[in-house]
Amino acid sequence: MADPAVQKFILKALMSLPSPVLRAMSGGGTVYRGGRTLDPRFQFLAAAAARTPSVTTLSPAEVRAASAKGLVAVSGPPEPGVRNESLSIDGPHGPVRLRAYRPADQDSATPLIVFAHFGGGVIGDLETCHAFCGILARIARTAVLSVDYRLAPDHRFPAGLDDVLAAFRWGRENAARFGAASGTAAIGGDSMGGNFAAIVAQEMKRTGEAQPALQLLIYPAVDVASETPSMTTYADAYPLSRPIMDWFMGHYMGPDADPADPRLSPDKTVDLSGLAPAVVITAGFDPLVDQGEAYAKRLIAAGVSVRYRCYDSLAHGFTAFTGAVPAADAACREIARLVREQFDYWVD
């Protein structure tokens, strides 16, 4: 088995090749679909992934191991000037591990961000979003609290959501411990983490609690009950395809779960008024792109302040590819700047 550092070095060298060479090595020309052109580095990675067993043929444990190994190769280095701390809190059904990120020039007037990683509710851990959380902390100049929530199928819906809700409430009450504004917190996440983040904001409204300072929804899964055109247009996309989406949901949802339940599909909530300001991000080559954009539009129609960006050439999961895809790294830094801009409004 190749050393992870060697694999990372080789991949970085390959990713530095000119775009035409990468496209040729991927077995074809430009990938153009739905009015979008796929980044050549994602195209190369997709071609390589096509030569490996499909996620849908593997067990959750096998996918977790393969995903963790693959992410080591594509993730970026730790962000300079950001220190982190591991801790654990009491969750609804046992301890929940957290990792706190604090930048050297933290702004104590800004809210703590509680962040949930991607993984369909089935895979992922604190390493999944390690590089991105560092970027977010340094550029937004605030503390970030990453959540290692329980995973299906051992812990099906709503176990992971309950852990994130507990972490958000704990972070809100303990924000000052991390040098952040006291008594408040923002919520964020990507993919299934974005699903959790949207639901946290809605749950705060349902329970009469204060809204998060901000909701950061990165290519969020907000509707597991409906079909959208992008699910067909990008059905075979990398790294998230339609069959893989179905594999995730088959493990995440129990047999009695209702896909239209707003705690599974937050886009099914009728009234979105009064929710926290939002930064909503989508990736072009993603079966979820339509629902993320639609949710942003619904929030705007309900009077919620929204900053929306679609990174047309990028694929689902790009926050984890900052070490292999320069455009993904640039996008992550722009997202962090958007959050910082929102916090500047919040402070004012």
N, C-alpha and C positions, 0 to 999 in steps of 0.2 A: 504494500500500500504506500503510495507516494506521500511524502511529508506535506502537511497542509501549507507550510510556508513556501515550499517548492511549487506546489500547485498554484498558489496565489501569485507567485512570481511569473510563472508561465502564462497564466491567464492575463495578467497585467501587460505582459509583452504582446500577447495576441491582440488585446483590446487597443493597443497603440498603433496597430496597422491602419493604413488608409481605408476609408469607408468602401471604395470599390473592391479592394482586396477582401475585406471582410464579407461583403455581399457575395463575391465569387466563391469564397470558402464555404459560404452557407448554402451553396448549390443553386444559386439563381440570381436574378436581378433584384430590383427594388420591390419591396412588399408594400403595395398600395391597396388600401381597403377602406371603404366607408368614407372616402375623401381624405384619408390620412396616410402618411408615409411612416413606416416603422423605422425607428432608430437602428442603424446597421449593427450596433453592438447587441441590442436585444435580438435582432434577427440571427446573429451568429450563435448566441446562447440558446435560442429556440431550436436551431438546427441541431446543436449538440444534444439538447435535452430529448429530441425526437428519437435519438439512438439509444435511449435508456428505457427501462420498464415504466409504463404509465403508473402514475399515482394510484389510479383506480384498481390496479391489480395487487396493491400492497396493503398491509395492515397499518393501522395508525402508528404503531410503534416503529415500523419500518420507515414510514414516511417522515416521522419526527427525526429519526437518525439521519436519513438521507438529506432532509432539508437543513438540519443543523450543519452538516458537513458542507453542503453546497453554499450556504450563506457565509461561511468562513472565507470562502474563495472570492466572493463578490463584494463583501462589506468593506467599508472604508475604515481608515485608522481612527483611533480615539481622537476626539477633538481636543486641541491644545487648550490648556487653561481651565479645563472642566474636571472637577474631582467628583467621585461618586462614592456612595455609602450604601451598603446592604443592610436591610432591616426586615423585620417581620411584625405583622400586626395580627390581632385576633379577628378572623373572618367569621362569617355566619356558620361555617362548619369546620373550623380549624384554622391554623395559621395561614396567612397570605404573605408571600415574600414580595418585597418591594426593593427597588433600587432608586436612590435619590441622586440627582445630578445638580451640581451647583457651579456656575461659572465664576471665574476670578473677579469679574466686574459686575456682579449681580446687582440689579436695581431692586432695592428692598420695597419699592412702592408697587411692584407688579405682582400679580397673583401666581401662585404655584400652579403648574400644569400637571394634572394626573393623566397618564397616558397608557392606553391599552394596545398591545401589539396585534398584528395580523395573524392569520392561521386558520380561518374557518371555524374557530372554536375547538379545533382538534389538535393543531400543532402549534409550535412556537413557545418561546420562553423569554427571559430577560435579555438574552443575547440577540434575539431576533431584531429588536429595534435599538440596540445599544448605540450604534453609530449615529442614527437619526436623533435619538434623545440628546446626545452630546451636542449635535448641531443646533437643535432647538434651544437647548439651555444657553449656549454661548451667544447665538445671534439674537434671540429674544431677551437675553440678559435676565433670565429668571430660573427658578428651580423647577425641575421636572421630576415627577415621581412615577416610575414605570412599574406596572402591576403584573405579577406572575400569577394569573388567575387559573382556576382549575379547568381541565380540558376534558372534552368528550372523547370517546364514548364512556369512559369510566365515570365522568361527571357531566351528564347531559344538561341541556337547557332546563332551568335558568342558572345553573351553578356558576358558570363563568361570569355572567352578568351580575349575579349577586355579589361575587367577590369584587368586581369593579365598583359597584355601588358602595360597598363597604369601604373600599380604598378611597373613593372620592369623598365620602363623608369624613373619614379619618383625616385625609389630607386637608380638607377645608378647616377642620377644627384644630389642626396642628401645623398650619402653614407657617406660623411665626418661627417654629422650630427650625425651619429650613431657610430662614431669612427672607421670607416672602410676606406679602401683605396679609395681615391677620384676618382670620374669619371668612376667607373666601378662597375659591380655587376655580381654575378653568378645567375643562375636560377635553380630552382628545384621543384619537386612535385612528388606525388605518385598517381598512377592510372590515373584518369582524370587530376589531377594536373600534372602528368608526360606527358600526352598528351599536356597540355598547355606549359610545359617547353620545350618540343621538338619543338613545333611550334614557340615559342618565338625565339629560336636560328635560325630557318629557316627564320622567318620574319625579323630578323636583317640582314640576308644575302640579302633577297629580297629588302629591303629598303636601303641597303648600309650603315647601321649603324654598329658600332663595335660589334663584337661577345661578348656574355657573357664570363666571366672569366672561367666558367665551367657550364655544364649542368648535373644536378643530376636527373636521370630518374629512379624512383622506381616503379617496376611492371607497366610500362607505357602502356596505351591504345594507340597504334600508328597506328592501322588499323581497322577501324570499317566497312570496306567494304569486307573483305576477310575471308575465312574459313581456319583454321589451325587444325592439328590433336589434339592439346591440348584442343580445344573447345569441342571436343567429349570425350576425355579421362577424362577430369575434368569437364564435363558438369553439374554434380550435386555437385560440390565442395562447401564448406562453407568458407567464407561468400559470395563469388561471384560465382554464378552458371550461366550457359548459359541463362536460362530464366530471371534471374535478369539482366544480361547484356542487353538483348533485352528490358526489361522494362525501364532501364535507357535510352537507345538510343531512344526509342519511345517517351520519354518525352523531351530529350535533343535536338533532331534534329527536325526542323520544316518540314512541308510537302514538301517544295521545296528544302530541303538540299540534296546535293549529297554526299553520304558516301565516295566516292573516292576523294572528294575535299581535297587537302593537308592540309587545315586548319581544317579539321576533322580527316583525316588520314595522319599524317606526313610521314608515311612509303611510301606513294604514290609519294612523291617528287623524281624525277629521279636522280638529282645530289645532293649528300650529302657532297660534298667536301667543305672544308673551314669552317666547323662548329666548334663550341667550343669543347674543350676536354670534355669527358663524363665519368661519373660513371653511369653504367647501372646495375640495380638490378632487379632480378626476384624472384618469389616464386614458389616452385615446384608444389604445389597443387592449380593451378590457370589456368583458361581457357586462360589467356593472356600470359602464360609463353613462348610459341613458338614465338609470335610476338615480345616480348621484346628481346629475344635472337637473333632473325633474324635482328632486327634493330641494335643491337650492332655489329653484323657481317657486316652489310652494312656500318655502320660508319667506321669500321676498314678498309674495302675494299676501302673506299673513302679517306683514309689517315688520318682519325681523330684518335687522341689518346683516347683509351677507356680502362677503368677498368671495367670488368664484373664479377658479382657474381650471382649465383643462390643458394638460400637457399632451398634445395630440400625438407626438411621436413616441411616447413612453408607454410602458406596459404596467399592468397591475403589479403591485409589490415593489415599485421602483425605490421606495425609501430604503430598502435593504441592499440596493445595488450601487451604492455611492462609491465603492472602490473599483468598479468595473465599467460603469457607464457614466462618462463625464456629464452628460445631459441630466442624468438622474441626480447627481451630486448638486448640480446647479439648481435644479428644481427644488430640492430639499432646502437649500439655502434661501431661495426666494420664498418658500412657504414660511420659513422661520422669520423672515423679514416682514411678511404679511402679518404674522402673529404679533411681532414687535410693534408694528404700526397700530394694530388694534389695541394693544396695551397702552400705547401713548394716548389714544383717545380715552381709554378707560381711566387713566390717571388724571387726565385733564377734567 
